[in-house]
């Protein structure tokens, strides 16, 4: 089949247009740093990037959840550490009060300090974090403990625990209800009250009995702190996995969507060179074809 000038012209236009389109695509890649400017450019790659980005967004949300939970748990543990310090001091006072060398006047003075420690204990049990009470269960806006007539301490929260999502299928508890911490096996508030009563009554056996209750109270607080530590270990392990997965996802998103600038520049130079070469040679080809026709 004889190649006509019109056929050459059409081929020239088609090739030139294709080169120009690719040049524009490469220029856009260099300007944006992205291989896909809009979904219609590459539907499959776009879908892949969207899926990876969604996974990365979920990871970032879980990391925020974990960070929030860890702050809450750290605050809880710090409060319980202070409670433990009160118990240590109360034990020292109880031991002093139980001594046969301590007189009734001194025991009454010790009782005053025990009462002050009890007030501090109630204040600690009503601690908050970011305007949320940490020992109210899920009723975080409710004051956990109130002191009624006669000094009895009442728990106002519930027994539910705040659930924090740390993976697609895993939740951790970010708190321990106050009645579990302070009024379960031992009612710690009552132990302080009873110790004060026995001190004022100058009842040495009674004081010794409350010293034993203070030791049980220490165990109760220690168990709560152990539980907090175990939860924090879980959150840290999840956070470490998320950090690793986030790096992997970011790398995959970059690989799918980011342009290779060096490669794009190289290809752009090639395309521009090809266009210039075509523009330069086409007039000579068509001129030769016309002379052949005239011959």
C-alpha atoms as an extended CHARMM CRD file, in Angstrom:
* protein
*
       295  EXT
         1         1  UNK       CA              0.0000000000        0.0000000000        0.0000000000  PROA      1               0.0000000000
         2         2  UNK       CA              1.3080000000        3.3850000000       -0.9960000000  PROA      2               0.0000000000
         3         3  UNK       CA              1.8260000000        5.7830000000        1.9150000000  PROA      3               0.0000000000
         4         4  UNK       CA              0.2790000000        9.1140000000        1.0650000000  PROA      4               0.0000000000
         5         5  UNK       CA              1.1040000000       12.5420000000        2.3840000000  PROA      5               0.0000000000
         6         6  UNK       CA             -2.2490000000       12.7050000000        4.1840000000  PROA      6               0.0000000000
         7         7  UNK       CA             -1.4960000000        9.4330000000        5.9750000000  PROA      7               0.0000000000
         8         8  UNK       CA              1.8740000000       10.7450000000        7.0550000000  PROA      8               0.0000000000
         9         9  UNK       CA              0.2170000000       13.9150000000        8.2620000000  PROA      9               0.0000000000
        10        10  UNK       CA             -2.3530000000       12.0250000000       10.3220000000  PROA      10              0.0000000000
        11        11  UNK       CA              0.3260000000        9.8090000000       11.8560000000  PROA      11              0.0000000000
        12        12  UNK       CA              2.4240000000       12.8470000000       12.5990000000  PROA      12              0.0000000000
        13        13  UNK       CA             -0.4560000000       14.5860000000       14.3670000000  PROA      13              0.0000000000
        14        14  UNK       CA             -1.3750000000       11.4690000000       16.3440000000  PROA      14              0.0000000000
        15        15  UNK       CA              2.1860000000       10.8400000000       17.5260000000  PROA      15              0.0000000000
        16        16  UNK       CA              2.7670000000       14.4830000000       18.2930000000  PROA      16              0.0000000000
        17        17  UNK       CA             -0.4650000000       14.7180000000       20.2790000000  PROA      17              0.0000000000
        18        18  UNK       CA              0.4240000000       11.5810000000       22.2250000000  PROA      18              0.0000000000
        19        19  UNK       CA              3.8520000000       13.0010000000       23.0060000000  PROA      19              0.0000000000
        20        20  UNK       CA              2.3180000000       16.2990000000       24.0700000000  PROA      20              0.0000000000
        21        21  UNK       CA             -0.2140000000       14.6180000000       26.3390000000  PROA      21              0.0000000000
        22        22  UNK       CA              2.5600000000       12.6310000000       27.9980000000  PROA      22              0.0000000000
        23        23  UNK       CA              4.6680000000       15.7720000000       28.3640000000  PROA      23              0.0000000000
        24        24  UNK       CA              1.7690000000       17.4860000000       30.1410000000  PROA      24              0.0000000000
        25        25  UNK       CA              1.3110000000       14.4560000000       32.3970000000  PROA      25              0.0000000000
        26        26  UNK       CA              4.9980000000       14.4620000000       33.2810000000  PROA      26              0.0000000000
        27        27  UNK       CA              4.9700000000       18.1930000000       33.9110000000  PROA      27              0.0000000000
        28        28  UNK       CA              2.0050000000       17.7240000000       36.2500000000  PROA      28              0.0000000000
        29        29  UNK       CA              3.8310000000       14.8930000000       38.0420000000  PROA      29              0.0000000000
        30        30  UNK       CA              6.8060000000       17.1660000000       38.6060000000  PROA      30              0.0000000000
        31        31  UNK       CA              4.5830000000       20.0110000000       39.7830000000  PROA      31              0.0000000000
        32        32  UNK       CA              2.5220000000       17.9250000000       42.2180000000  PROA      32              0.0000000000
        33        33  UNK       CA              4.9570000000       15.1360000000       43.0250000000  PROA      33              0.0000000000
        34        34  UNK       CA              2.1250000000       12.6580000000       42.3790000000  PROA      34              0.0000000000
        35        35  UNK       CA              1.7700000000       10.0270000000       39.6830000000  PROA      35              0.0000000000
        36        36  UNK       CA             -2.0450000000       10.2030000000       39.7270000000  PROA      36              0.0000000000
        37        37  UNK       CA             -3.5530000000       13.6770000000       39.5820000000  PROA      37              0.0000000000
        38        38  UNK       CA             -7.1900000000       12.5690000000       39.4520000000  PROA      38              0.0000000000
        39        39  UNK       CA             -9.0120000000        9.2250000000       39.8320000000  PROA      39              0.0000000000
        40        40  UNK       CA             -9.7520000000        8.9660000000       36.1180000000  PROA      40              0.0000000000
        41        41  UNK       CA             -6.0010000000        8.8830000000       35.3940000000  PROA      41              0.0000000000
        42        42  UNK       CA             -5.6710000000        5.4280000000       36.9670000000  PROA      42              0.0000000000
        43        43  UNK       CA             -8.7350000000        4.0090000000       38.7200000000  PROA      43              0.0000000000
        44        44  UNK       CA             -6.9480000000        0.9350000000       40.0870000000  PROA      44              0.0000000000
        45        45  UNK       CA             -4.0340000000        2.8790000000       41.5840000000  PROA      45              0.0000000000
        46        46  UNK       CA             -6.4490000000        5.4520000000       42.9830000000  PROA      46              0.0000000000
        47        47  UNK       CA             -8.4850000000        2.7150000000       44.6900000000  PROA      47              0.0000000000
        48        48  UNK       CA             -5.3070000000        1.1850000000       46.1200000000  PROA      48              0.0000000000
        49        49  UNK       CA             -4.1150000000        4.5280000000       47.4720000000  PROA      49              0.0000000000
        50        50  UNK       CA             -7.5240000000        5.2760000000       49.0040000000  PROA      50              0.0000000000
        51        51  UNK       CA             -7.5810000000        1.8760000000       50.7160000000  PROA      51              0.0000000000
        52        52  UNK       CA             -4.0570000000        2.3270000000       52.0870000000  PROA      52              0.0000000000
        53        53  UNK       CA             -4.8360000000        5.8830000000       53.1950000000  PROA      53              0.0000000000
        54        54  UNK       CA             -7.9650000000        4.7010000000       55.0020000000  PROA      54              0.0000000000
        55        55  UNK       CA             -5.9340000000        2.0440000000       56.8170000000  PROA      55              0.0000000000
        56        56  UNK       CA             -3.3420000000        4.6500000000       57.7850000000  PROA      56              0.0000000000
        57        57  UNK       CA             -6.0680000000        6.9990000000       59.0740000000  PROA      57              0.0000000000
        58        58  UNK       CA             -7.4750000000        4.2370000000       61.2700000000  PROA      58              0.0000000000
        59        59  UNK       CA             -4.0190000000        3.5230000000       62.6600000000  PROA      59              0.0000000000
        60        60  UNK       CA             -3.5330000000        7.1910000000       63.4740000000  PROA      60              0.0000000000
        61        61  UNK       CA             -6.8940000000        7.2530000000       65.2760000000  PROA      61              0.0000000000
        62        62  UNK       CA             -5.9320000000        4.1890000000       67.3060000000  PROA      62              0.0000000000
        63        63  UNK       CA             -2.6490000000        5.8750000000       68.1900000000  PROA      63              0.0000000000
        64        64  UNK       CA             -4.5680000000        8.9340000000       69.4110000000  PROA      64              0.0000000000
        65        65  UNK       CA             -6.8580000000        6.6430000000       71.4160000000  PROA      65              0.0000000000
        66        66  UNK       CA             -3.8630000000        4.9190000000       72.9660000000  PROA      66              0.0000000000
        67        67  UNK       CA             -2.1490000000        8.2120000000       73.8060000000  PROA      67              0.0000000000
        68        68  UNK       CA             -5.3050000000        9.4570000000       75.5170000000  PROA      68              0.0000000000
        69        69  UNK       CA             -5.7730000000        6.1890000000       77.4090000000  PROA      69              0.0000000000
        70        70  UNK       CA             -2.1390000000        6.1350000000       78.5260000000  PROA      70              0.0000000000
        71        71  UNK       CA             -2.3810000000        9.6540000000       79.9360000000  PROA      71              0.0000000000
        72        72  UNK       CA             -5.5080000000        8.5950000000       81.8140000000  PROA      72              0.0000000000
        73        73  UNK       CA             -3.8140000000        5.4470000000       83.1080000000  PROA      73              0.0000000000
        74        74  UNK       CA             -0.6490000000        7.3240000000       84.0840000000  PROA      74              0.0000000000
        75        75  UNK       CA             -2.7450000000        9.8110000000       86.0200000000  PROA      75              0.0000000000
        76        76  UNK       CA             -4.5490000000        6.9450000000       87.7460000000  PROA      76              0.0000000000
        77        77  UNK       CA             -1.2970000000        5.2450000000       88.7020000000  PROA      77              0.0000000000
        78        78  UNK       CA              0.1310000000        8.5020000000       90.0400000000  PROA      78              0.0000000000
        79        79  UNK       CA             -2.9410000000        8.9670000000       92.2380000000  PROA      79              0.0000000000
        80        80  UNK       CA             -2.6980000000        5.4000000000       93.5150000000  PROA      80              0.0000000000
        81        81  UNK       CA              0.9790000000        5.9660000000       94.2990000000  PROA      81              0.0000000000
        82        82  UNK       CA             -0.0940000000        8.9170000000       96.4590000000  PROA      82              0.0000000000
        83        83  UNK       CA             -2.7500000000        6.7480000000       98.1000000000  PROA      83              0.0000000000
        84        84  UNK       CA             -0.0890000000        4.1800000000       98.8780000000  PROA      84              0.0000000000
        85        85  UNK       CA              2.0230000000        6.8930000000      100.4990000000  PROA      85              0.0000000000
        86        86  UNK       CA             -0.9460000000        7.7530000000      102.7370000000  PROA      86              0.0000000000
        87        87  UNK       CA             -1.2920000000        4.1000000000      103.7090000000  PROA      87              0.0000000000
        88        88  UNK       CA              2.3990000000        3.8870000000      104.5570000000  PROA      88              0.0000000000
        89        89  UNK       CA              2.0630000000        6.9250000000      106.8020000000  PROA      89              0.0000000000
        90        90  UNK       CA             -1.1360000000        5.5590000000      108.3640000000  PROA      90              0.0000000000
        91        91  UNK       CA              0.6580000000        2.2880000000      109.1450000000  PROA      91              0.0000000000
        92        92  UNK       CA              3.4480000000        4.2210000000      110.8450000000  PROA      92              0.0000000000
        93        93  UNK       CA              0.8840000000        6.0730000000      112.9390000000  PROA      93              0.0000000000
        94        94  UNK       CA             -0.9990000000        2.8720000000      113.7450000000  PROA      94              0.0000000000
        95        95  UNK       CA              2.2010000000        1.1560000000      114.8450000000  PROA      95              0.0000000000
        96        96  UNK       CA              3.0330000000        4.1440000000      117.0210000000  PROA      96              0.0000000000
        97        97  UNK       CA             -0.4680000000        4.1510000000      118.4590000000  PROA      97              0.0000000000
        98        98  UNK       CA             -0.3550000000        0.4110000000      119.1660000000  PROA      98              0.0000000000
        99        99  UNK       CA              2.8680000000        0.7770000000      121.1620000000  PROA      99              0.0000000000
       100       100  UNK       CA              2.4980000000        0.2740000000      124.8990000000  PROA      100             0.0000000000
       101       101  UNK       CA              4.7050000000        3.3140000000      125.4490000000  PROA      101             0.0000000000
       102       102  UNK       CA              2.2160000000        5.6790000000      123.7960000000  PROA      102             0.0000000000
       103       103  UNK       CA             -0.1140000000        7.4670000000      126.1940000000  PROA      103             0.0000000000
       104       104  UNK       CA             -3.7750000000        8.3980000000      125.6050000000  PROA      104             0.0000000000
       105       105  UNK       CA             -2.9530000000       12.0400000000      124.8650000000  PROA      105             0.0000000000
       106       106  UNK       CA             -0.4860000000       11.0580000000      122.1840000000  PROA      106             0.0000000000
       107       107  UNK       CA             -2.9930000000        8.5990000000      120.7020000000  PROA      107             0.0000000000
       108       108  UNK       CA             -5.5660000000       11.3560000000      120.4690000000  PROA      108             0.0000000000
       109       109  UNK       CA             -3.0170000000       13.5420000000      118.6460000000  PROA      109             0.0000000000
       110       110  UNK       CA             -2.2810000000       10.6590000000      116.2860000000  PROA      110             0.0000000000
       111       111  UNK       CA             -6.0150000000       10.3270000000      115.6330000000  PROA      111             0.0000000000
       112       112  UNK       CA             -6.1080000000       13.9520000000      114.4570000000  PROA      112             0.0000000000
       113       113  UNK       CA             -3.4470000000       13.2100000000      111.8430000000  PROA      113             0.0000000000
       114       114  UNK       CA             -5.2810000000       10.0490000000      110.7930000000  PROA      114             0.0000000000
       115       115  UNK       CA             -8.4170000000       12.1280000000      110.2250000000  PROA      115             0.0000000000
       116       116  UNK       CA             -6.4000000000       14.5090000000      108.0760000000  PROA      116             0.0000000000
       117       117  UNK       CA             -5.0540000000       11.5720000000      106.0850000000  PROA      117             0.0000000000
       118       118  UNK       CA             -8.5950000000       10.3360000000      105.5400000000  PROA      118             0.0000000000
       119       119  UNK       CA             -9.5890000000       13.7190000000      104.1070000000  PROA      119             0.0000000000
       120       120  UNK       CA             -6.6180000000       13.5290000000      101.7410000000  PROA      120             0.0000000000
       121       121  UNK       CA             -7.6580000000       10.0070000000      100.7880000000  PROA      121             0.0000000000
       122       122  UNK       CA            -11.1510000000       11.1790000000       99.8140000000  PROA      122             0.0000000000
       123       123  UNK       CA             -9.6360000000       14.0220000000       97.7970000000  PROA      123             0.0000000000
       124       124  UNK       CA             -7.3780000000       11.5950000000       95.9360000000  PROA      124             0.0000000000
       125       125  UNK       CA            -10.2930000000        9.2470000000       95.2870000000  PROA      125             0.0000000000
       126       126  UNK       CA            -12.0780000000       12.2040000000       93.6750000000  PROA      126             0.0000000000
       127       127  UNK       CA             -9.1490000000       13.0140000000       91.3700000000  PROA      127             0.0000000000
       128       128  UNK       CA             -9.7900000000       13.9600000000       87.7630000000  PROA      128             0.0000000000
       129       129  UNK       CA             -7.9990000000       14.1120000000       84.4270000000  PROA      129             0.0000000000
       130       130  UNK       CA             -9.0300000000       16.5740000000       81.7110000000  PROA      130             0.0000000000
       131       131  UNK       CA            -12.1350000000       17.4420000000       83.7450000000  PROA      131             0.0000000000
       132       132  UNK       CA            -13.1740000000       13.7820000000       83.9900000000  PROA      132             0.0000000000
       133       133  UNK       CA            -13.2510000000       11.9160000000       87.2840000000  PROA      133             0.0000000000
       134       134  UNK       CA            -10.9830000000        8.8970000000       87.0000000000  PROA      134             0.0000000000
       135       135  UNK       CA            -12.7140000000        6.6870000000       89.5730000000  PROA      135             0.0000000000
       136       136  UNK       CA            -16.3860000000        7.1040000000       88.5650000000  PROA      136             0.0000000000
       137       137  UNK       CA            -16.5290000000        4.2170000000       86.0970000000  PROA      137             0.0000000000
       138       138  UNK       CA            -18.1130000000        5.4900000000       82.9020000000  PROA      138             0.0000000000
       139       139  UNK       CA            -19.9580000000        8.2860000000       84.7480000000  PROA      139             0.0000000000
       140       140  UNK       CA            -16.9070000000       10.4900000000       84.4320000000  PROA      140             0.0000000000
       141       141  UNK       CA            -18.7770000000       13.7130000000       85.1770000000  PROA      141             0.0000000000
       142       142  UNK       CA            -20.0730000000       12.4050000000       88.5050000000  PROA      142             0.0000000000
       143       143  UNK       CA            -18.1040000000       13.0240000000       91.7070000000  PROA      143             0.0000000000
       144       144  UNK       CA            -17.0520000000        9.4890000000       92.7020000000  PROA      144             0.0000000000
       145       145  UNK       CA            -17.1810000000        9.7790000000       96.4810000000  PROA      145             0.0000000000
       146       146  UNK       CA            -19.0970000000       11.9610000000       98.9080000000  PROA      146             0.0000000000
       147       147  UNK       CA            -18.8250000000       12.1030000000      102.6960000000  PROA      147             0.0000000000
       148       148  UNK       CA            -22.1760000000       11.9610000000      104.4240000000  PROA      148             0.0000000000
       149       149  UNK       CA            -23.4360000000       12.6290000000      107.9090000000  PROA      149             0.0000000000
       150       150  UNK       CA            -21.3160000000       10.7270000000      110.3900000000  PROA      150             0.0000000000
       151       151  UNK       CA            -18.3990000000       10.5460000000      107.9700000000  PROA      151             0.0000000000
       152       152  UNK       CA            -19.6160000000        7.5900000000      105.9130000000  PROA      152             0.0000000000
       153       153  UNK       CA            -18.2140000000        7.6380000000      102.3620000000  PROA      153             0.0000000000
       154       154  UNK       CA            -20.6260000000        6.7970000000       99.5270000000  PROA      154             0.0000000000
       155       155  UNK       CA            -19.6460000000        5.7570000000       96.0020000000  PROA      155             0.0000000000
       156       156  UNK       CA            -21.6470000000        7.6000000000       93.3200000000  PROA      156             0.0000000000
       157       157  UNK       CA            -20.1500000000        6.1410000000       90.1560000000  PROA      157             0.0000000000
       158       158  UNK       CA            -20.8950000000        2.8420000000       88.4200000000  PROA      158             0.0000000000
       159       159  UNK       CA            -19.0200000000       -0.4200000000       87.9470000000  PROA      159             0.0000000000
       160       160  UNK       CA            -18.5390000000       -0.0130000000       84.1970000000  PROA      160             0.0000000000
       161       161  UNK       CA            -15.1780000000        0.5940000000       82.5830000000  PROA      161             0.0000000000
       162       162  UNK       CA            -14.2440000000        3.0160000000       79.8230000000  PROA      162             0.0000000000
       163       163  UNK       CA            -13.4560000000        1.0000000000       76.6870000000  PROA      163             0.0000000000
       164       164  UNK       CA            -10.8380000000        2.3520000000       74.2930000000  PROA      164             0.0000000000
       165       165  UNK       CA            -10.4170000000        0.8730000000       70.8170000000  PROA      165             0.0000000000
       166       166  UNK       CA             -6.7550000000        0.2030000000       70.0300000000  PROA      166             0.0000000000
       167       167  UNK       CA             -7.0690000000       -2.0200000000       66.9300000000  PROA      167             0.0000000000
       168       168  UNK       CA             -9.8370000000       -2.9730000000       64.5210000000  PROA      168             0.0000000000
       169       169  UNK       CA            -10.9410000000       -5.7200000000       66.9140000000  PROA      169             0.0000000000
       170       170  UNK       CA             -9.2800000000       -4.9450000000       70.2500000000  PROA      170             0.0000000000
       171       171  UNK       CA            -10.3600000000       -2.7190000000       73.1170000000  PROA      171             0.0000000000
       172       172  UNK       CA             -8.6570000000       -1.9490000000       76.4220000000  PROA      172             0.0000000000
       173       173  UNK       CA            -10.1080000000       -0.6210000000       79.6650000000  PROA      173             0.0000000000
       174       174  UNK       CA             -8.6680000000        2.7260000000       80.5980000000  PROA      174             0.0000000000
       175       175  UNK       CA             -9.9470000000        2.9190000000       84.1760000000  PROA      175             0.0000000000
       176       176  UNK       CA            -10.8600000000        0.9670000000       87.3000000000  PROA      176             0.0000000000
       177       177  UNK       CA            -14.1240000000        1.8860000000       89.0870000000  PROA      177             0.0000000000
       178       178  UNK       CA            -13.5690000000        3.5780000000       92.4400000000  PROA      178             0.0000000000
       179       179  UNK       CA            -15.4940000000        1.0770000000       94.5230000000  PROA      179             0.0000000000
       180       180  UNK       CA            -13.1910000000       -1.6710000000       93.2250000000  PROA      180             0.0000000000
       181       181  UNK       CA            -10.1470000000        0.3520000000       94.2160000000  PROA      181             0.0000000000
       182       182  UNK       CA            -11.2690000000        1.7360000000       97.5680000000  PROA      182             0.0000000000
       183       183  UNK       CA            -14.2330000000       -0.3010000000       98.8110000000  PROA      183             0.0000000000
       184       184  UNK       CA            -13.9030000000       -3.9030000000       97.6390000000  PROA      184             0.0000000000
       185       185  UNK       CA            -12.1670000000       -6.4500000000       99.8810000000  PROA      185             0.0000000000
       186       186  UNK       CA            -11.3880000000       -3.6450000000      102.2880000000  PROA      186             0.0000000000
       187       187  UNK       CA            -13.2370000000       -0.3380000000      102.6540000000  PROA      187             0.0000000000
       188       188  UNK       CA            -10.1590000000        1.8210000000      103.0030000000  PROA      188             0.0000000000
       189       189  UNK       CA            -12.1220000000        4.8970000000      104.0470000000  PROA      189             0.0000000000
       190       190  UNK       CA            -13.6810000000        2.8890000000      106.8710000000  PROA      190             0.0000000000
       191       191  UNK       CA            -10.2840000000        1.5780000000      107.9560000000  PROA      191             0.0000000000
       192       192  UNK       CA             -9.0890000000        5.1540000000      108.5130000000  PROA      192             0.0000000000
       193       193  UNK       CA            -12.2760000000        5.9680000000      110.4140000000  PROA      193             0.0000000000
       194       194  UNK       CA            -11.9920000000        2.8720000000      112.5850000000  PROA      194             0.0000000000
       195       195  UNK       CA             -8.3200000000        3.5640000000      113.2650000000  PROA      195             0.0000000000
       196       196  UNK       CA             -9.1800000000        7.0780000000      114.4200000000  PROA      196             0.0000000000
       197       197  UNK       CA            -11.9440000000        5.7140000000      116.6290000000  PROA      197             0.0000000000
       198       198  UNK       CA             -9.6790000000        3.1420000000      118.2660000000  PROA      198             0.0000000000
       199       199  UNK       CA             -6.9590000000        5.7470000000      118.8260000000  PROA      199             0.0000000000
       200       200  UNK       CA             -9.3930000000        8.1020000000      120.5290000000  PROA      200             0.0000000000
       201       201  UNK       CA            -10.7020000000        5.1790000000      122.5870000000  PROA      201             0.0000000000
       202       202  UNK       CA             -7.1460000000        4.3380000000      123.6480000000  PROA      202             0.0000000000
       203       203  UNK       CA             -7.8580000000        0.7450000000      122.5450000000  PROA      203             0.0000000000
       204       204  UNK       CA             -4.5050000000       -0.8840000000      121.8160000000  PROA      204             0.0000000000
       205       205  UNK       CA             -5.8950000000       -4.2220000000      120.4660000000  PROA      205             0.0000000000
       206       206  UNK       CA             -8.2970000000       -2.3060000000      118.2460000000  PROA      206             0.0000000000
       207       207  UNK       CA             -5.4770000000       -0.1700000000      116.8950000000  PROA      207             0.0000000000
       208       208  UNK       CA             -3.4440000000       -3.3200000000      116.1480000000  PROA      208             0.0000000000
       209       209  UNK       CA             -6.4330000000       -4.7780000000      114.2950000000  PROA      209             0.0000000000
       210       210  UNK       CA             -6.6500000000       -1.6880000000      112.0770000000  PROA      210             0.0000000000
       211       211  UNK       CA             -2.9320000000       -1.9140000000      111.3680000000  PROA      211             0.0000000000
       212       212  UNK       CA             -3.6480000000       -5.3370000000      109.8470000000  PROA      212             0.0000000000
       213       213  UNK       CA             -6.4780000000       -3.7750000000      107.8090000000  PROA      213             0.0000000000
       214       214  UNK       CA             -4.1040000000       -1.1090000000      106.5320000000  PROA      214             0.0000000000
       215       215  UNK       CA             -1.7900000000       -3.8330000000      105.2820000000  PROA      215             0.0000000000
       216       216  UNK       CA             -4.7170000000       -5.4040000000      103.4080000000  PROA      216             0.0000000000
       217       217  UNK       CA             -5.5120000000       -1.9560000000      102.0310000000  PROA      217             0.0000000000
       218       218  UNK       CA             -1.9670000000       -1.6840000000      100.7110000000  PROA      218             0.0000000000
       219       219  UNK       CA             -2.4070000000       -5.0170000000       98.9540000000  PROA      219             0.0000000000
       220       220  UNK       CA             -5.6720000000       -3.8050000000       97.4420000000  PROA      220             0.0000000000
       221       221  UNK       CA             -4.0350000000       -0.6760000000       96.0390000000  PROA      221             0.0000000000
       222       222  UNK       CA             -1.0620000000       -2.6960000000       94.8140000000  PROA      222             0.0000000000
       223       223  UNK       CA             -3.3900000000       -5.0250000000       92.9060000000  PROA      223             0.0000000000
       224       224  UNK       CA             -5.0750000000       -2.0310000000       91.2730000000  PROA      224             0.0000000000
       225       225  UNK       CA             -1.7060000000       -0.6190000000       90.2250000000  PROA      225             0.0000000000
       226       226  UNK       CA             -0.6680000000       -4.0040000000       88.8680000000  PROA      226             0.0000000000
       227       227  UNK       CA             -3.8060000000       -4.0660000000       86.7510000000  PROA      227             0.0000000000
       228       228  UNK       CA             -3.1080000000       -0.5500000000       85.5080000000  PROA      228             0.0000000000
       229       229  UNK       CA              0.4340000000       -1.6060000000       84.6170000000  PROA      229             0.0000000000
       230       230  UNK       CA             -0.8300000000       -4.6100000000       82.6590000000  PROA      230             0.0000000000
       231       231  UNK       CA             -3.2280000000       -2.4300000000       80.6720000000  PROA      231             0.0000000000
       232       232  UNK       CA             -0.4580000000        0.0520000000       79.9110000000  PROA      232             0.0000000000
       233       233  UNK       CA              1.7260000000       -2.8090000000       78.7050000000  PROA      233             0.0000000000
       234       234  UNK       CA             -1.0080000000       -3.8340000000       76.2570000000  PROA      234             0.0000000000
       235       235  UNK       CA             -1.4590000000       -0.2940000000       74.9910000000  PROA      235             0.0000000000
       236       236  UNK       CA              2.2930000000        0.1160000000       74.5320000000  PROA      236             0.0000000000
       237       237  UNK       CA              2.5410000000       -3.1170000000       72.5700000000  PROA      237             0.0000000000
       238       238  UNK       CA             -0.3430000000       -2.0200000000       70.3400000000  PROA      238             0.0000000000
       239       239  UNK       CA              1.2230000000        1.3990000000       69.8660000000  PROA      239             0.0000000000
       240       240  UNK       CA              4.5600000000       -0.1460000000       68.8760000000  PROA      240             0.0000000000
       241       241  UNK       CA              2.8350000000       -2.3210000000       66.2610000000  PROA      241             0.0000000000
       242       242  UNK       CA              0.9270000000        0.6830000000       64.9430000000  PROA      242             0.0000000000
       243       243  UNK       CA              4.1010000000        2.7340000000       64.6300000000  PROA      243             0.0000000000
       244       244  UNK       CA              5.6970000000       -0.0270000000       62.5600000000  PROA      244             0.0000000000
       245       245  UNK       CA              2.5680000000       -0.5240000000       60.4490000000  PROA      245             0.0000000000
       246       246  UNK       CA              2.2550000000        3.2270000000       59.8840000000  PROA      246             0.0000000000
       247       247  UNK       CA              5.7720000000        3.4130000000       58.4520000000  PROA      247             0.0000000000
       248       248  UNK       CA              4.9840000000        0.4650000000       56.1660000000  PROA      248             0.0000000000
       249       249  UNK       CA              1.6960000000        2.0010000000       55.0010000000  PROA      249             0.0000000000
       250       250  UNK       CA              3.2980000000        5.3880000000       54.4000000000  PROA      250             0.0000000000
       251       251  UNK       CA              5.9600000000        3.6830000000       52.2790000000  PROA      251             0.0000000000
       252       252  UNK       CA              3.3480000000        1.8030000000       50.2510000000  PROA      252             0.0000000000
       253       253  UNK       CA              1.2550000000        4.9560000000       49.7280000000  PROA      253             0.0000000000
       254       254  UNK       CA              4.3520000000        6.7880000000       48.5630000000  PROA      254             0.0000000000
       255       255  UNK       CA              5.3110000000        3.9450000000       46.2450000000  PROA      255             0.0000000000
       256       256  UNK       CA              1.8380000000        3.8610000000       44.7060000000  PROA      256             0.0000000000
       257       257  UNK       CA              1.1760000000        7.5780000000       44.4870000000  PROA      257             0.0000000000
       258       258  UNK       CA              4.4110000000        9.5700000000       44.5600000000  PROA      258             0.0000000000
       259       259  UNK       CA              6.1960000000       10.3240000000       41.3440000000  PROA      259             0.0000000000
       260       260  UNK       CA              9.8200000000        9.2880000000       40.8750000000  PROA      260             0.0000000000
       261       261  UNK       CA             11.0870000000       12.7810000000       40.1160000000  PROA      261             0.0000000000
       262       262  UNK       CA             14.3800000000       11.6470000000       38.6010000000  PROA      262             0.0000000000
       263       263  UNK       CA             12.5840000000        9.1700000000       36.3550000000  PROA      263             0.0000000000
       264       264  UNK       CA              9.9150000000       11.7320000000       35.4320000000  PROA      264             0.0000000000
       265       265  UNK       CA             12.5370000000       14.3180000000       34.4860000000  PROA      265             0.0000000000
       266       266  UNK       CA             14.4020000000       11.7660000000       32.3790000000  PROA      266             0.0000000000
       267       267  UNK       CA             11.2250000000       10.7140000000       30.5870000000  PROA      267             0.0000000000
       268       268  UNK       CA             10.1770000000       14.3440000000       30.0830000000  PROA      268             0.0000000000
       269       269  UNK       CA             13.5080000000       15.1060000000       28.4120000000  PROA      269             0.0000000000
       270       270  UNK       CA             13.0670000000       12.0710000000       26.1650000000  PROA      270             0.0000000000
       271       271  UNK       CA              9.5310000000       13.0640000000       25.1980000000  PROA      271             0.0000000000
       272       272  UNK       CA             10.4980000000       16.6620000000       24.4700000000  PROA      272             0.0000000000
       273       273  UNK       CA             13.4740000000       15.4490000000       22.4110000000  PROA      273             0.0000000000
       274       274  UNK       CA             11.1820000000       13.1190000000       20.4670000000  PROA      274             0.0000000000
       275       275  UNK       CA              8.7360000000       15.9380000000       19.7230000000  PROA      275             0.0000000000
       276       276  UNK       CA             11.5100000000       18.2510000000       18.5280000000  PROA      276             0.0000000000
       277       277  UNK       CA             12.9510000000       15.4860000000       16.3640000000  PROA      277             0.0000000000
       278       278  UNK       CA              9.5470000000       14.7460000000       14.8350000000  PROA      278             0.0000000000
       279       279  UNK       CA              8.8760000000       18.4040000000       14.1590000000  PROA      279             0.0000000000
       280       280  UNK       CA             12.2890000000       18.7160000000       12.5270000000  PROA      280             0.0000000000
       281       281  UNK       CA             12.0930000000       15.6390000000       10.3140000000  PROA      281             0.0000000000
       282       282  UNK       CA              8.4400000000       15.6900000000        9.2530000000  PROA      282             0.0000000000
       283       283  UNK       CA              8.7790000000       18.5220000000        6.6700000000  PROA      283             0.0000000000
       284       284  UNK       CA             11.6240000000       16.6740000000        4.9440000000  PROA      284             0.0000000000
       285       285  UNK       CA              9.6650000000       13.4020000000        4.8490000000  PROA      285             0.0000000000
       286       286  UNK       CA              6.5760000000       15.0360000000        3.3760000000  PROA      286             0.0000000000
       287       287  UNK       CA              8.6980000000       16.9670000000        0.8740000000  PROA      287             0.0000000000
       288       288  UNK       CA             10.3530000000       13.7610000000       -0.2850000000  PROA      288             0.0000000000
       289       289  UNK       CA              6.9810000000       12.0200000000       -0.5690000000  PROA      289             0.0000000000
       290       290  UNK       CA              5.6290000000       14.8900000000       -2.6950000000  PROA      290             0.0000000000
       291       291  UNK       CA              8.6300000000       14.7620000000       -5.0590000000  PROA      291             0.0000000000
       292       292  UNK       CA              8.1120000000       11.0130000000       -5.4600000000  PROA      292             0.0000000000
       293       293  UNK       CA              4.4840000000       11.6660000000       -6.3200000000  PROA      293             0.0000000000
       294       294  UNK       CA              5.4590000000       14.2820000000       -8.9470000000  PROA      294             0.0000000000
       295       295  UNK       CA              8.0150000000       11.8850000000      -10.4150000000  PROA      295             0.0000000000
